[in-house]
Amino acid sequence: MADTTGESVVHALCEGWHLPGPRLSHPISDAPLRELTHWAANLRPRDIPCRVLKLAASQVLSQLASIRAGLAHPLGHKLVAAFGRPLQRDPRASAAVLAALGSWLNLDDTAYAGHLSNSTVAVPVAYAHARRLDGLHLLTAVVAANEVAARITASATLGPLRGQSAVHTHLAGAVAGRLHCDMAPAEQWLDSLGLAFAMPNWPLMRAFLASDARLFNTFTPVRTAMDACDAAAVGLHGAPDIIEHEDGFLARFATVPLPEAVAKGLGRRWHTETLSFKMHPGGPGIDAAIDCAAELHRLLGPIRPEEVAEVVVEASLYTLFAGRRAAAYVNGPGSPLGALVLDTPYPVATTLLTGEFSVDDFASPALNDPDRWALADRVRLEHDTDMTRALFRSEAPFGEAVREAGDRAAPWIRGFGGQDLLDMIGPSGPERHDFSRSTKATGARVTVRLTNGRTLSRGRLIPVGAAGPDTHLRHTETVREKFLALGGSHRVADTVGRLHRMRPHGVRRWIEAALTP
């Protein structure tokens, strides 16, 4: 299954962190999208540090695990009934289905900036399978797509849309992922992105929270991107300044536009290094709370809701913000999934009772368990100011954007949390030279107070799998655990470290095995 090549470049990738000498040069210009597409279209494996390629391999396995989860859920069955299986003869159709299946349970990986993997992995996987690409080509396409999508998303991060609602991420990720697989010239990239961003998607929060429309939050932009690529291939042109023009994307989608983020530090600031791997469904910001609740379950043992006086979850303003938006829609077992995946009380209560939280907990019979909802009623959220400060000091999800903006970020910060937030976080400090030490500090502290007077508490600043020192060192093991927990085979998990050496037929079989129930 893991057939290998003997190419010297592949061996070099395994031998050390970097390949000899930077090969790429790119023009410095005032046209950031042109600069970015020139760089990305010409990106080759030897231009990418080995540590970044290794992260991309973990990202592929992690997102395939998320796709497996979406495929197993009842709503995933309906999506497949409507639009076909994940792997189809037409890679454009495969790309959209793969993107949708991996996104809506909030098990998708994130970075600075954006929920990248729904397009930056799904589209290269679809095209690598259909075009019979080797493993190194697949991983290079993933990195290229990450870098393009993350930078364009970062340029609008200080705006009204963030996280999964920033679906424009997938216009960029899908275009870049497909065109790198096709080895398309830079001008075709520029036209494709110009066309894709001509009418960028803007989701309505009501639909996002109250219906099954969440399944389309990546499906729709990926389809749009595929159409844009087809159009550019036959000679249709997009506006090359669509991102930064006064009548363009940032003018509508950013409160504080950061056009300079689009091409900043190409070949030096690898946004792929800001990846966080989602170990639990749901979000944003609930991962640390679930980690803490799992620890407390091990200490408490089996408990009944009536034995608990209250559960207090202290978290950053980011977690509280998402929870407030979802709370109005969460009212028990019949709650819409779009809101439930943003809720904190239900997953914390479930984890305290069972010791874990999985995709199955978002479907019956688990979702109908009255004990979970009884305990969820005892969970309340509190703001922890130190965690909010730590959140803004980290790169993801938006700390680096605040640093890049400097004083310009003040209106966005006030809009997010008022003048008190601006005063609380203080000066933003200098932007990062690179992202090799990036973090995502979406912390939480969970305190359980029992009716017998006993109190137990656990906290963590960086969730398991999120960007930080432990994930930088252990991401291979971490995503392996995720893949196996979601029913993936040991054979696939144990060969991801050789993905960069697989020949085309080995890659094709590996992808098929990864998605086999």
Beta strands, then each sheet from edge to edge (+ up, - down):
strand 1: 308-315
strand 2: 379-383
strand 3: 444-450
strand 4: 455-460
sheet 1: 2+ 1+ 3- 4+
end
